[in-house]
Amino acid sequence: MLIPFDQLSQDALQGVMDSYINREGTDYGDVEMDLASKRNQLLALLKKGEVVIVFDAASETINLLSKRDYALLQQQADQSSSDY
């Protein structure tokens, strides 16, 4: 389920972004960026619609995905449901 970023409170949105940013393996390239810069970059991607916030009811987790990755997940889910 997609969660519109602008429907979250500022604190909730910041928490979701910080959780994503602080995950092991999140790579921002060769240049080290401070947390505020990473937040700004991620917020810009959310505003442009290039990144979406997704809630997975099965695992009760929230994740950020690229729009492309989300579309691929949707295709896989549609394929799985049509196989039955």
N, C-alpha and C positions, 0 to 999 in steps of 0.2 A: 504494500500500500504506500503510495506517495504521500509525503507530508509536506505541504507547502511551507517553505522556510519563513515566509512572511506571516504565517499563522501562529508561529511559536513566539513566546515572550522573548525578550532580549536575553535574559538569563538562560533560558532553555536552549536557545539557538547557540549562544556562546558555549554552553556545556557540550552540546553535540559537536560543534566545531573543534573544541579543545580536545575532546575524547578522540576524534579522528586524527587531529594533528599529532597528538602524543603517542599514537600507536606505533609500535615497533615496525620499522620498515617503510614508514612514510618518508618519501624522498623528495626534496625540493631542489635537487641539482647540486652543483659544485659549490655554490655560494651558501654559506650559513645564513639563515634568516631568523630574526627574533619572532617571538610568538605573535606580537601585534601585526607584523608584516604577513605572517602566514594566515592569520585570521582575515586580514583585509583581502588577500589574494583569494582565499576560499569563498568569502562573501561575494566577491566580484563574480566568481564562477557560478555561484548560486543565483545571483541576480540575472546573469546572462542565460540561465537555464542549461548551462553546460554540465552542471553537477546537480543531482537531486538527492533529497533525503528520503530514505526508504525504511519503513517499519516492517519487520518480518514477524508476523503473528505467531508462527510456529516456534521460533526461538525467543520471541519477545525482545528483539534487539533492533537498534536503529543503526543504519549505516549510510554513508555517503557514497554514491556511485556516479560515474560519468553517465551522461544521458545515453550514450552508446551501449554501455554495459547494462544499464537498466533495460533497454530495448531488447538486448539479447536474452536477458533473464525472462522477460515477458514472452518472447518467442518460444523459449524452452518450456515454460509453464503451459503455454497454449498447446504446444506439441504433446506434452505429457497428458494433458486433459483430453485431447482428441484421440489418444491411443486407446482409451478405455471404451 
